[in-house]
């Protein structure tokens, strides 16, 4: 079976290993940092212009995959909602006692609310663990909403989003 983003919509382990937007484990341990899982070389560079610290470079030609300068990234999240491919998150491995936090783009309705108990999912949409919504920003502004969740730090390498919420009846 073929794997990878072009075949399944989910990046393969090889694609992720070769991605130049993923920070080192040491940098992730130091505090919030962007994770740019942009696998395909397509004409796109909003993440580069969104970063006020110059931590993401696409360069020329604009079909280059983004490169994260982890030393310049402060984990502000300005890049998250600007990525049309929804390929950027911010991970914080030091969110509290044995907790990690993840900020990620969310374009579904209904939007979660701070305090909601949700199910965190991996890249393929499989449930990983329970999580709690900390905040939702950008909602109602015409921008992509950015959701922050907290969850068991041991699952930080797997969690990428949340299970889509169902409409209340």
N, C-alpha and C positions, 0 to 999 in steps of 0.2 A: 504494500500500500504506500502510496506517495504521501509525504507529509510536508508541512511548511505552510507559510501564509498564503501562497498562491493556490494551494490545493485544498486546504481545510479552513483557512481564515485564522488559523492559530499558528504563531511562530514555532518552529521546531527548536529543539535544543541547540542544534548547530547554528541556526540563524541567530538565536539569542547570544550564543558564545561569541559570534563574530560582530555583533552589534556594538558600535562605538559610542552609544548613548547610555550605556549601563555603567553606573559607578561601581567602584571596588567595594568589597565588603567592609574594608576599613573606613572608607568614606561614609558608608551607610551607618556605621556604628557611631560616627562623630556627630550626627544630627541630621535634620531634614535635608533631603537632596532629591533632585529630579531624576527620574528614570525614563529615558527616551527610547522606547522600543520601536523605533521606526526602522523597519526591515527593508522596505523597498526603496529603490532609487527612483523617485518621481519628482517632477518639477514642483517644489513646495519649499517655502522657507519662513512661514509666519512665526515659528518658534524662535528663530534667530532674532527677528526684529522685536519679539515680545520680551526677551530677556533684558532687564535693565542692567545686568551685571556682565553681559557679554560671555555668558557661560556656555551658550549653544552656538556652534558655528556650522553653517552649511557651505558658505563660500560660493565659488564659481567653478563649474556651472551649478545652477540651483537644483540639478538632479542629484547632487551628492547627498548621501545620507548624513543626517546631523551627527556632530561629534560633541559630546559633553565634556567641558573642562570642569571636572569635579571640584577643583580647588577654588573656582570662581563662583560655583553654585551655592546659594544660601538657602535653597528650598522654598523660595517665596511663592512659587506656584503660578507666576504670571504667564507661563507658557502653556499651562494645562488646557484652558478653554480656547486658546488660539490655535491649537493643533486640529486641523480638519479631519485627520485620521484617528483622533482619540487615542493616540499612541503614547501620551505622556502622563505620568503620575508623579506624585511626590511621596516618598517613604520616610517615616521617622521611626527608627527602631527604639527610641528612648521616650515614648509617650507616657510612661508611668510604670508602675510595678508590673513587670512582665508583659507590658502592652506595647504594641506597635500602632502607629497611625498611618493611614493611607489617604491621600487626596487624589481623587480621580474624576474624569469627566462623566456626566450622566445626562443622557438625552431622552429619557423616558418619562411618561406621566403614569401615575401620579409621582411627584417627587417625594422622597423621604423627608422626615422632619427630625430636627435635633431631638435626641432621646429615644428614637425608634430602635427597637431590637430587630436586626435584620440578619440575613444569611450571607456571609462573604463567599465569593466564588473565585475560581481560578480562571486562567485565560480561555478555557473551553466552556466555561459556564457551570462547571461542576461545583457543588457546595463543598466548602472547605471547613468552615467553622462559624459559630455565631459571632456577631459584631454589633457594636452600638454606634449609631449615627451621632457624631459630635456637632457637625455644622453642615449647612447647605448654603453656598454663595452663588451669586449670579442668577438666581432663579427669578423669572419674571422680567428680566432686563433684555430679553432677546438674545442673550449670550448662552453658551453652554453652561449648565449648572456644574459646580464643582462640589462634590460630596466628600466629607472627611469622616472616616470611620476609625474606631479603635477595636482591636482584636488581640488574641493571644500572639505574643511576639514570636513564638515557635513557628507560626504559620506565615510569617512575613514574606518568605520567598515564593509563596504560592498565591496569596490573595491579590486580586487585581480589580475587583469590583464587588457589586452586590447582586443578589438575585432580584430580578425585576419585580417590583411591587404590583399587586393586583388592584384594580379599581375597586373602591368600596361600593357596595350595592345599596 
